Amino acid sequence: MISTILTLIACFLVALFSIFTVINVISVRKIKRSDVARINEKVSVLVPMRNERDNVKELLESLSSQSLLENFDILALDDESVDETLSLLEATQLPNLRILKGKPLQPGWLGKNFACHQLANATDAQYLVFVDADVRLEPEAVAAAISKMNEWGWDFISPYPKQIARSLIERLVQPLLQWSWFASVPLRFAEKFRLPSMAVANGQFLIIKRSAYVAVGGHEAIKGEVIDDVELSRSLIRAKFNGFVAEGSQISQCRMYKSGQELIAGYAKSQWRAFGNLLGAVLAALILFLSSVLPAIFALQGIRWAVMGYLAVTTSRMLVALRTGTSILTAPLHPLSALIWIGLIKYSWIQKWRGKLVWKARAV
């Protein structure tokens, strides 16, 4: 009886994820390098930086190459780095670069949120472009994203960068970031009806009109939130501002983690909050297991529906990879990827309970 119920649930989830994936791959908003017009309003690119010495050179080369921006500056905030980030910034000769020294972290704030808050307060630009230090932008990226944001009548936009993965664990885990929302969120429906619960955003590259940012209280309104990008997006949607995620792999890319240890620490920092609460995390892990792991287990036993389910979910991974310009090679290992993700969710909660969550030498 239980196995029959689990089978039915698994079949339903696989079918639902497959349908959502196909629809979203076809209909997702896309930003291309050619989708560009000259931007006359003031634009500030805001970069919070803590212990980013390995990213300074390539980041600034990427940002300084931005084109079709008539009034454009870069603000980089050194957030009490303990490496050479600040000295490398100060050695850089860029006429439109402003270097800020971050204030000591205040109670109730998380580091990145406080850094972004200081950056936004340091400019009067009409467009606030938040960029993580590990992001690399094509020369037309900022202008193209703002052009499409204006064309679509949006107040904010989150161009989702291409996720670069090189090590084995990166290749197994990182593709799940984009697959998860392609497979589970009806994007155009969520966009049209402005549903905060279905907000999708990525703080790696996030553009907000200053008027909208100020109206919702900016990062101060979400100062203690680990999933700052999604929470800020939800605040904007609740306030009736228009905006959503867009597929931005043609104009931006990001390699979030450069080692397995870094990846585990990064996911541990956020996964306890990613699904709202413990019940949400358990439910998410169960859904992942039923849709992505169980079909593979039963497929090994030669059960026909399970083989079809495994092929369907693997195909959905491949479709998302093709849409976002990433590799399809690890898609057949999707059940293993899902198991690792479940393990990361569990580990995140354990570390949270133990009070041992740390990111960049700061407690979370």
Summary of the structure (lengths in Angstrom):
residues: 364
radius of gyration: 20.6
end to end distance: 43.4
largest distance: 69.9
contacts: 1221
relative contact order: 0.15
helix: 53%
strand: 16%
